[in-house]
Amino acid sequence: MARQADVRRVALSLPETVEAPNHFAFAVRNKRKLKGFKDFLVALDPARFFTQPHYNGFPAVLVRLPAVTARELKPIITEAWRCQAPQDLDTKHTTSRRRAVGRAQRAKG
């Protein structure tokens, strides 16, 4: 079962991510990014993903932490970040991640 500490660790590891000062939420700044993935995720797996009327019109998807593992959080949060992040920031993150993976593979081999 995932915990809030797992969410915080993964979210804050992504570039330019900030935590809301007065509630448990994270954001990356980008005013012009299309955010059309919410309804798809909720329909895909309502046991894990949901939303509330409070979030109508806002691209937020909530995750039932008891329904996911800490390991599953990383791709979920990373994809949510990617949908919000500016394209140039996403490109820098992807390139940096690929380099780190390549270095790790060379070190093993």
Secondary structure as the mmCIF struct_conf table of DSSP 4:
data_model
#
loop_
_struct_conf.conf_type_id
_struct_conf.id
_struct_conf.beg_label_comp_id
_struct_conf.beg_label_asym_id
_struct_conf.beg_label_seq_id
_struct_conf.end_label_comp_id
_struct_conf.end_label_asym_id
_struct_conf.end_label_seq_id
HELX_RH_AL_P HELX_RH_AL_P1 GLN A 4 LEU A 12
TURN_TY1_P TURN_TY1_P1 SER A 13 SER A 13
BEND BEND1 LEU A 14 LEU A 14
TURN_TY1_P TURN_TY1_P2 PRO A 15 GLU A 16
STRN STRN1 THR A 17 GLU A 19
BEND BEND2 PRO A 21 PHE A 24
STRN STRN2 PHE A 26 VAL A 28
BEND BEND3 LYS A 31 ARG A 32
HELX_RH_AL_P HELX_RH_AL_P2 LYS A 38 LEU A 44
TURN_TY1_P TURN_TY1_P3 PRO A 46 ARG A 48
STRN STRN3 PHE A 49 PHE A 50
HELX_RH_3T_P HELX_RH_3T_P1 PRO A 53 TYR A 55
TURN_TY1_P TURN_TY1_P4 ASN A 56 GLY A 57
BEND BEND4 PHE A 58 PHE A 58
STRN STRN4 LEU A 62 VAL A 63
HELX_RH_3T_P HELX_RH_3T_P2 LEU A 65 ALA A 67
BEND BEND5 VAL A 68 VAL A 68
HELX_RH_AL_P HELX_RH_AL_P3 ALA A 70 GLN A 84
BEND BEND6 ALA A 85 ALA A 85
HELX_RH_AL_P HELX_RH_AL_P4 GLN A 87 LYS A 108
#
